Amino acid sequence: MPHEGMVHALEGIHRLLKPAGALIEIHPAAEARPFVEVRSNGKPSFSEEDPVFDYEEDLRQADAAVQIVLDRHLFALEDRRRFELRTYAASVKEMRDHWTVAGAYDPEEPEETLLRRRDEMYARAAAALDRAPGAPDLAYVEPAQMSRLVPLSRSHDA
């Protein structure tokens, strides 16, 4: 979605919020790419970026939209935090199935070359799971940010 549409959505939220309300805005961080990780005994034994990740521009648009409503003094940024959104799976097959369903709404099909690279990455993750001691964890890790925005001007309520 172009940032103009995101700004329009944020303006609508501003109109709907009660004066003492707050908007908790969450989206993946534009500065870091998501990755697949295998951890065993608390230590990573495999970590590789998702080769199909292709929404950096969307994330920059989201950052720009938030900045526009802050610059217009519709909201004040009360707090912003970075965190990792982790999606765990019991197996590579379970992770692939999850992302097949989640990706069903993507407007474009990824390039065949990227899909092949993702298959290779999943094969390496499966091999890391097989050789990891103990009960390893498999996770898709998305660096994310969460912002608490509080409404400022209420000129539309007058």
N, C-alpha and C positions, 0 to 999 in steps of 0.2 A: 504494500500500500504506500503510495507517495506520502510524504510527510504532511502535505496539505490535508489529506483525509484523516491522518492521525491528529493533527491540530484541531480539526473540526470535532473529532470525537472527544478530545480533552476539553474543548470549550463546552460541549454538551454536558460532560460530567460536572464541570464547574457550575453550570446552571442548576444541576440537580442536587448538588451537595448542600447539606444543611450548613449554616455558618460555622458550627463547631465540628463539622465533618472533616475527613481527610481522605485523600486518594493514595492508595498504596499501588504504585506503578512498578511492575516487574517485567524485565525482558533480558534476554541473553546479552552479555557484555560484548561490545564490538571489538574490544582490544584483544581478545583471546578466542581461539578456535576450540570447538568441542572436540573431545577425544574419547577413545575407548581405553579402559584401563582394567588390568587384572592385578589384584592385590592378594598377597598371601602372607600370613603372619605379620600383618600390619605394614608390609612393604610392597611397593609396586614391583611386579615382575614383568609387566608389559604395559606400554603406554604408546598410543599412536593417534595422531589427529584423524578425524573423519575426512576422508578424501572427497566426499560428496557435499560437504558443507559449502553452501553457496549463497548465503543470505547476509553477507557482510553489509551490502548496500542497504538492505532493509533495517539492519540494526543502526546504521548511521542515520537513517531517516527517523527512526524512533528517538534517538538521542537529540536530533535536531528539533523534532516536534516538542519534546519536553522543554528544551531550551527556549523555544519560541514562546510558549505559554508562561515560562518564568520571566522572560524579557518583557512580556506584555503585562506583567504584574497581576496575572489571574491567580497564580499560585505562588507560594513561597516554598522553597526547598527546606524542609525541616530536618531531614536526615537522608543519607544515601549510604548504602552498604553493598559490598561485594560478597558474593557467596558462590558456592558450587551447587548446582542442581544435579543430583545424581539419580540416574535411572538404573536400578539393579535388575539383573536377570540371572536365572539359574543356569542358563546355557547360552551359547552363541545362537542356537536356533530360536530360543525364546526372545532374545534381543532382536534378532532379525525380524521375527514375526511382529513384535511390538512396533518397530520402525516402519514395517510395511503398512500396517494399519494407520499409524500416525502420518505417514507420508502420502496416504491416499488422497489427501486434500491439497497437495502441492499443485500449483498451476502448471508446472512444467516437469516433464520426465527428465531425470539426470542423464548426462551423456553416457553412452555405452562404455567409454574408456574409464570414466569415474566409477561406474558400477563395478567394473572388473577390478579396479584398484580397491574398492570397498570389500569385494569378495576375498581378495588376497589378504586384506587387513583382518577380516574375520577369521580366516584360516590361521593366521599367526596368533590371534587371540585364543582360538581353540587349542592350538598347540601349547600356548603358555598355561592355559587352564589345566591341560592334561599333565604337564610336568610340574605344576605347582604343588608344594607340600601342604598338607592339612586341608582345610576347607576354603579354597580361594573365593574371592568376590570378583564378579564381572560387572562393570558399571560403564554407562555412557555418561560422561561428565561434561556439563555445559557451564562454563563460567557465566555468572549472571549478576545483575545489579537490581537492587530494590530501592525505590525512592519513596519517601513520605512527603506528599505535597498537600499543603493546607491552602484553602481558598483565601484570596486577599480581597480584591474589589468585588463589590456586589451592586454595580450601577444598574444592572438589569432588574434588580428587585425594587427599585425606587418607584 
